[in-house]
Amino acid sequence: MLRRKTWGLLFAILLGQLLISILAGASVTYGAGYAKAPDGLVIWGKDISGMVQEEAYEVLIEEIPKAVIHDQTIYPLVLTQTYQNLHDYLTSQFTISTGNFITDSLEYLRRMSFSSPSPQKLYDEEIVSQLKTIAQSIDQEGKASRVYYGDGSVVLDRGSAGVLVNVERSWEQLLQSDGLEAVPLITEVIEIHPTTAELAKVKSPLGDYTTYFDPYFYERVNNVQLAAEAINGLLLPPGEEFSFNDVVGKRDPERGYLPAYVFLGNQVGIDDGGGICQDSTTLYQAVKQANLQILERHTHSLPVSYVPLQEDATVAYGVLDFRFRNSTQSYLLISATTGKNWIRVRVFGQSDSRHPLLQEPDGYPVKPEDWLSDPK
């Protein structure tokens, strides 16, 4: 029994001496290098084992991107909080000696067996706000292309695509950058429709029709001109529907329309906007030449003088409309111009087998002398 106690006491003494030796060795090691990184400390793929804090800091800040770049323009980043976070993290890894043998030895052993996760390479709140500010100077809304008829031909004004900085993806790319001084921003190109390529196809005359009116009916001429201005220059995308009433709108006095003669059933009366059926009719004739899909058309209750019988297209806001669909493969341009006693409507687009190039314009004179005011 005594022998067992003796062996137990001896074992405890030896174990204590071993522990003291380990702690003493750790203490010596820690005392000589407590300001150095513990073995196995890897941050952002960089092994900083044995480095002093200042040395580790200089190595790691080289891994942090200092700027972003777009279109050869460099935008420096303010990294105050990012650098502070890195400094604080390293300070936590480089614990200074307390002067207590046991405490310092245990701390060294703990740091050898455990390392806290690496800090985020960039402080998100600091950087993301800067990316948003930079984006404001780069983002562009873009400009739609424009096409119109002028000086005897179709004129194309080229537009431009929009540019938008993708802040979220740019932020992710910054986090994944490895030692790049300036990281390219990720941008998206925003196509603005209609594009130049789309409108470049709008060059072929598909329909061209002229009708004439009496220039001495001032109110009626006024209304014809206002409605022509409303439809002039309109671009209709492929497959889209045109509604005369939607485009021209209400024929109210507030919009400049005047009372003029109209057909009311089988009688002639006075109403605001009288005369604009000549606009819808002339447009109908040009659309028919272009072989477009007619969706809605109505004829007057009485014959009109500006087109042959049953070749008109009457309209009444909220009641009767003239509608057609752009059944071509490109945009359509509608040109509506007026003169002293005429209105001319042209339809331009991309010709094909179903919508052939118009060879000659057409029209319907009221009297032969009306052709003296030949529209150009």
C-alpha positions as CSV (number, residue, x, y, z in Angstrom):
1,M,0.0,0.0,0.0
2,L,2.8,2.4,0.9
3,R,4.6,1.5,-2.3
4,R,1.6,2.5,-4.3
5,K,1.4,5.9,-2.6
6,T,5.1,6.4,-3.1
7,W,4.8,5.7,-6.8
8,G,1.8,8.0,-7.1
9,L,3.7,10.8,-5.4
10,L,6.7,10.3,-7.6
11,F,4.5,10.3,-10.7
12,A,2.9,13.6,-9.6
13,I,6.3,15.2,-9.0
14,L,7.6,14.1,-12.4
15,L,4.4,15.4,-14.1
16,G,4.7,18.7,-12.3
17,Q,8.4,19.0,-13.3
18,L,7.4,18.3,-16.9
19,L,4.7,20.9,-16.9
20,I,7.1,23.4,-15.3
21,S,9.6,22.6,-18.0
22,I,7.0,23.1,-20.8
23,L,5.9,26.4,-19.2
24,A,9.4,27.5,-18.7
25,G,10.3,26.7,-22.3
26,A,7.2,28.5,-23.5
27,S,8.0,31.4,-21.3
28,V,11.5,31.7,-22.7
29,T,10.1,31.4,-26.2
30,Y,7.3,33.9,-25.5
31,G,9.6,36.2,-23.7
32,A,11.9,36.3,-26.7
33,G,9.1,36.7,-29.3
34,Y,5.9,37.8,-27.7
35,A,5.7,40.7,-30.3
36,K,5.8,38.2,-33.2
37,A,3.0,36.5,-34.9
38,P,2.4,32.9,-33.7
39,D,3.2,30.0,-36.0
40,G,0.7,29.2,-38.6
41,L,-1.0,32.6,-38.7
42,V,-2.2,33.1,-42.3
43,I,-4.1,36.2,-43.4
44,W,-5.5,36.6,-46.9
45,G,-3.3,33.8,-48.1
46,K,-0.1,35.4,-46.6
47,D,1.8,33.4,-44.0
48,I,2.9,36.0,-41.4
49,S,4.4,33.5,-38.9
50,G,7.1,35.1,-36.9
51,M,6.6,38.6,-38.2
52,V,6.5,41.5,-35.9
53,Q,3.3,43.5,-36.0
54,E,4.6,46.4,-38.1
55,E,6.1,44.0,-40.6
56,A,2.9,42.0,-40.9
57,Y,0.9,45.3,-41.3
58,E,3.1,46.4,-44.2
59,V,2.8,43.1,-45.9
60,L,-1.0,42.9,-45.6
61,I,-1.8,46.5,-46.7
62,E,-0.2,45.6,-50.1
63,E,-3.0,43.1,-50.5
64,I,-5.7,45.9,-50.2
65,P,-6.7,47.6,-53.4
66,K,-6.2,51.3,-53.3
67,A,-8.4,52.4,-56.1
68,V,-11.0,51.4,-58.7
69,I,-10.7,52.2,-62.4
70,H,-13.1,52.8,-65.3
71,D,-12.3,53.8,-68.9
72,Q,-8.7,54.7,-68.0
73,T,-9.8,57.0,-65.1
74,I,-8.6,56.0,-61.6
75,Y,-10.7,56.7,-58.6
76,P,-8.7,56.5,-55.3
77,L,-10.4,54.9,-52.3
78,V,-10.4,56.3,-48.8
79,L,-9.3,53.4,-46.6
80,T,-9.2,54.9,-43.1
81,Q,-11.6,52.5,-41.4
82,T,-10.2,49.5,-43.4
83,Y,-6.7,50.2,-42.2
84,Q,-7.9,50.7,-38.7
85,N,-9.7,47.4,-38.7
86,L,-6.6,45.6,-39.9
87,H,-4.5,47.3,-37.2
88,D,-6.9,46.4,-34.5
89,Y,-7.0,42.8,-35.7
90,L,-3.2,42.5,-35.7
91,T,-3.0,44.0,-32.3
92,S,-5.3,41.3,-31.0
93,Q,-2.9,38.7,-32.5
94,F,0.2,40.3,-31.0
95,T,-0.6,40.3,-27.3
96,I,2.0,42.1,-25.2
97,S,3.5,40.3,-22.2
98,T,1.8,40.9,-18.9
99,G,5.1,40.2,-17.0
100,N,3.4,37.2,-15.3
101,F,5.2,33.9,-16.1
102,I,2.2,31.6,-16.0
103,T,-0.2,34.0,-17.7
104,D,2.2,34.8,-20.5
105,S,3.0,31.1,-21.0
106,L,-0.6,30.0,-21.1
107,E,-1.4,32.9,-23.5
108,Y,1.4,31.7,-25.8
109,L,0.1,28.1,-25.8
110,R,-3.4,29.4,-26.5
111,R,-2.3,31.5,-29.5
112,M,-0.3,28.5,-30.9
113,S,-3.5,26.4,-30.9
114,F,-6.1,29.0,-32.0
115,S,-6.2,31.8,-34.5
116,S,-9.2,34.0,-35.0
117,P,-10.6,34.4,-38.6
118,S,-8.9,36.8,-40.9
119,P,-10.5,40.3,-41.0
120,Q,-12.5,41.3,-44.1
121,K,-10.1,42.8,-46.7
122,L,-12.2,46.0,-47.0
123,Y,-14.6,47.6,-44.6
124,D,-17.9,47.4,-46.5
125,E,-19.6,50.6,-45.2
126,E,-16.6,52.6,-46.0
127,I,-16.1,51.3,-49.5
128,V,-19.6,50.7,-50.7
129,S,-20.6,54.3,-50.1
130,Q,-17.6,55.4,-52.1
131,L,-18.6,53.1,-55.0
132,K,-22.1,54.6,-55.0
133,T,-20.6,58.1,-55.2
134,I,-18.2,57.1,-58.0
135,A,-21.1,55.4,-59.9
136,Q,-23.0,58.7,-59.9
137,S,-20.2,60.3,-62.0
138,I,-20.0,57.3,-64.4
139,D,-23.6,56.3,-64.9
140,Q,-25.2,57.6,-68.1
141,E,-28.8,57.3,-69.0
142,G,-28.1,57.0,-72.7
143,K,-29.9,58.6,-75.6
144,A,-32.4,57.1,-77.9
145,S,-31.7,57.4,-81.6
146,R,-34.1,59.6,-83.6
147,V,-35.3,59.5,-87.2
148,Y,-37.3,62.1,-89.0
149,Y,-38.2,63.3,-92.5
150,G,-36.6,66.5,-93.6
151,D,-35.1,68.2,-96.6
152,G,-36.5,65.5,-98.9
153,S,-35.0,62.5,-97.1
154,V,-35.0,60.5,-93.9
155,V,-32.5,61.8,-91.4
156,L,-31.0,59.7,-88.7
157,D,-29.7,61.1,-85.4
158,R,-27.5,58.6,-83.7
159,G,-28.1,57.8,-80.0
160,S,-25.9,56.2,-77.4
161,A,-26.2,53.3,-75.0
162,G,-26.5,53.9,-71.3
163,V,-23.8,52.9,-68.8
164,L,-24.6,51.7,-65.2
165,V,-22.0,50.7,-62.6
166,N,-22.9,47.4,-60.9
167,V,-22.0,48.4,-57.3
168,E,-22.7,45.0,-55.8
169,R,-20.6,43.1,-58.3
170,S,-17.8,45.7,-58.2
171,W,-17.7,45.3,-54.4
172,E,-17.4,41.5,-54.7
173,Q,-14.6,41.9,-57.2
174,L,-12.8,44.2,-54.8
175,L,-13.0,41.6,-52.1
176,Q,-11.6,38.9,-54.4
177,S,-8.8,41.0,-55.7
178,D,-5.3,39.8,-54.8
179,G,-2.8,42.6,-54.5
180,L,-4.2,44.7,-57.4
181,E,-3.5,48.4,-57.0
182,A,-6.6,49.5,-59.0
183,V,-9.5,47.1,-59.6
184,P,-11.7,47.6,-62.7
185,L,-15.3,48.5,-62.0
186,I,-18.0,46.2,-63.4
187,T,-20.4,48.2,-65.6
188,E,-23.4,47.2,-67.6
189,V,-24.3,48.6,-71.0
190,I,-28.0,49.6,-71.2
191,E,-29.4,49.6,-74.7
192,I,-31.8,52.5,-75.3
193,H,-34.5,51.7,-77.8
194,P,-34.8,52.6,-80.5
195,T,-31.2,52.0,-81.2
196,T,-29.2,53.5,-84.1
197,A,-29.1,50.0,-85.7
198,E,-32.9,49.7,-85.4
199,L,-33.6,53.1,-87.0
200,A,-31.0,52.7,-89.7
201,K,-33.5,50.3,-91.3
202,V,-36.2,53.0,-91.6
203,K,-35.3,54.5,-95.0
204,S,-37.7,53.0,-97.6
205,P,-41.0,54.8,-98.5
206,L,-43.8,52.3,-98.1
207,G,-46.8,54.7,-98.4
208,D,-47.2,58.3,-99.6
209,Y,-50.6,60.0,-100.1
210,T,-51.8,63.6,-100.5
211,T,-55.3,65.0,-100.2
212,Y,-56.5,68.6,-100.7
213,F,-58.8,71.0,-99.0
214,D,-60.3,74.5,-99.3
215,P,-57.8,76.9,-97.8
216,Y,-60.5,79.5,-97.0
217,F,-62.2,77.5,-94.3
218,Y,-59.8,78.8,-91.6
219,E,-61.2,76.7,-88.7
220,R,-61.0,73.5,-90.6
221,V,-57.5,74.2,-91.9
222,N,-56.4,74.9,-88.3
223,N,-57.8,71.6,-87.1
224,V,-56.2,69.6,-90.0
225,Q,-52.8,71.2,-89.2
226,L,-53.0,70.5,-85.5
227,A,-53.8,66.8,-86.0
228,A,-51.0,66.5,-88.6
229,E,-48.6,67.9,-86.1
230,A,-49.7,65.3,-83.6
231,I,-48.9,62.3,-85.8
232,N,-45.9,63.8,-87.6
233,G,-42.6,62.1,-86.6
234,L,-44.3,59.3,-84.8
235,L,-42.2,56.1,-84.5
236,L,-44.1,52.8,-84.3
237,P,-42.2,49.7,-83.1
238,P,-42.6,46.5,-85.0
239,G,-45.8,44.6,-84.0
240,E,-47.2,47.6,-82.1
241,E,-50.6,49.2,-82.7
242,F,-51.4,52.7,-83.8
243,S,-54.5,54.4,-82.6
244,F,-55.4,57.8,-84.1
245,N,-57.5,58.8,-81.1
246,D,-54.7,57.9,-78.7
247,V,-52.1,59.8,-80.6
248,V,-54.1,62.9,-81.5
249,G,-56.1,63.0,-78.3
250,K,-59.3,65.0,-77.5
251,R,-60.2,67.7,-79.9
252,D,-60.8,70.3,-77.2
253,P,-60.7,74.1,-77.6
254,E,-58.0,74.1,-74.8
255,R,-55.7,72.3,-77.2
256,G,-56.3,74.8,-80.0
257,Y,-59.1,72.9,-81.9
258,L,-61.9,75.1,-83.4
259,P,-65.5,74.4,-84.2
260,A,-65.9,73.4,-87.9
261,Y,-68.2,71.5,-90.1
262,V,-68.7,67.7,-89.4
263,F,-71.1,65.0,-90.5
264,L,-73.7,64.2,-87.8
265,G,-75.5,61.2,-89.1
266,N,-76.9,62.2,-92.5
267,Q,-76.7,65.9,-91.7
268,V,-73.9,68.5,-91.6
269,G,-73.3,70.3,-88.2
270,I,-70.6,72.2,-86.3
271,D,-68.3,70.5,-83.7
272,D,-64.9,71.0,-82.2
273,G,-62.1,69.5,-84.3
274,G,-64.2,69.3,-87.5
275,G,-62.0,68.4,-90.5
276,I,-59.5,66.1,-88.8
277,C,-61.1,63.1,-90.5
278,Q,-59.1,64.3,-93.5
279,D,-55.9,63.5,-91.5
280,S,-57.1,60.0,-90.5
281,T,-58.2,59.4,-94.1
282,T,-54.9,60.5,-95.7
283,L,-53.1,58.4,-93.2
284,Y,-55.3,55.4,-94.0
285,Q,-54.5,55.7,-97.7
286,A,-50.7,55.8,-97.0
287,V,-51.1,52.8,-94.6
288,K,-53.0,50.9,-97.2
289,Q,-50.3,51.6,-99.7
290,A,-47.8,50.1,-97.2
291,N,-49.9,47.0,-96.9
292,L,-50.1,47.2,-93.1
293,Q,-52.7,45.4,-91.0
294,I,-55.8,47.5,-90.6
295,L,-57.5,46.9,-87.2
296,E,-60.3,49.4,-87.3
297,R,-61.7,51.8,-89.9
298,H,-65.1,53.4,-90.4
299,T,-66.5,55.4,-93.3
300,H,-68.5,58.6,-93.2
301,S,-72.3,58.6,-93.4
302,L,-72.0,60.9,-96.4
303,P,-69.5,61.1,-99.2
304,V,-66.4,63.3,-98.7
305,S,-64.7,65.3,-101.4
306,Y,-61.0,64.5,-100.7
307,V,-61.0,60.7,-101.5
308,P,-63.1,58.4,-103.7
309,L,-66.3,57.0,-102.2
310,Q,-65.9,54.6,-99.3
311,E,-62.1,55.2,-99.2
312,D,-62.3,57.4,-96.1
313,A,-61.6,56.8,-92.5
314,T,-63.7,58.8,-90.1
315,V,-62.9,59.2,-86.4
316,A,-64.8,60.4,-83.3
317,Y,-63.0,60.5,-80.0
318,G,-64.2,57.7,-77.7
319,V,-66.5,56.4,-80.4
320,L,-64.8,55.7,-83.7
321,D,-61.1,55.2,-84.2
322,F,-58.7,54.4,-87.0
323,R,-56.2,51.7,-85.9
324,F,-53.5,49.7,-87.6
325,R,-50.6,47.4,-86.7
326,N,-47.0,47.7,-87.7
327,S,-46.8,44.3,-89.4
328,T,-43.3,44.9,-90.7
329,Q,-40.0,43.8,-89.2
330,S,-38.7,47.3,-88.3
331,Y,-39.9,50.6,-86.9
332,L,-42.2,52.8,-89.0
333,L,-41.9,56.5,-89.3
334,I,-45.0,58.6,-90.0
335,S,-44.4,62.0,-91.6
336,A,-47.4,64.3,-91.9
337,T,-47.0,67.7,-93.4
338,T,-49.4,70.4,-94.5
339,G,-49.4,73.3,-96.9
340,K,-51.8,76.0,-97.9
341,N,-54.4,73.6,-99.2
342,W,-53.0,70.1,-98.8
343,I,-51.9,67.4,-96.3
344,R,-49.4,64.8,-97.2
345,V,-48.7,61.6,-95.2
346,R,-45.7,59.4,-95.8
347,V,-44.9,56.1,-94.1
348,F,-41.2,55.0,-94.1
349,G,-39.8,51.6,-92.9
350,Q,-38.0,48.6,-94.1
351,S,-39.3,47.2,-97.3
352,D,-39.8,43.5,-97.9
353,S,-41.9,41.2,-100.1
354,R,-45.1,41.9,-98.2
355,H,-44.3,45.6,-97.9
356,P,-42.6,46.6,-101.1
357,L,-40.9,49.8,-101.8
358,L,-43.4,52.4,-103.1
359,Q,-42.5,53.5,-106.6
360,E,-44.7,56.5,-107.0
361,P,-46.6,58.7,-104.4
362,D,-50.4,59.0,-104.9
363,G,-53.1,61.5,-104.1
364,Y,-56.6,62.7,-104.8
365,P,-57.2,66.2,-106.1
366,V,-60.5,68.1,-105.4
367,K,-60.1,70.0,-108.6
368,P,-57.4,70.0,-111.3
369,E,-56.2,73.4,-110.3
370,D,-55.3,72.1,-106.8
371,W,-52.3,70.4,-108.2
372,L,-50.8,73.9,-108.7
373,S,-49.9,73.7,-105.0
374,D,-48.0,70.5,-105.4
375,P,-46.6,69.4,-102.0
376,K,-42.9,68.7,-101.8
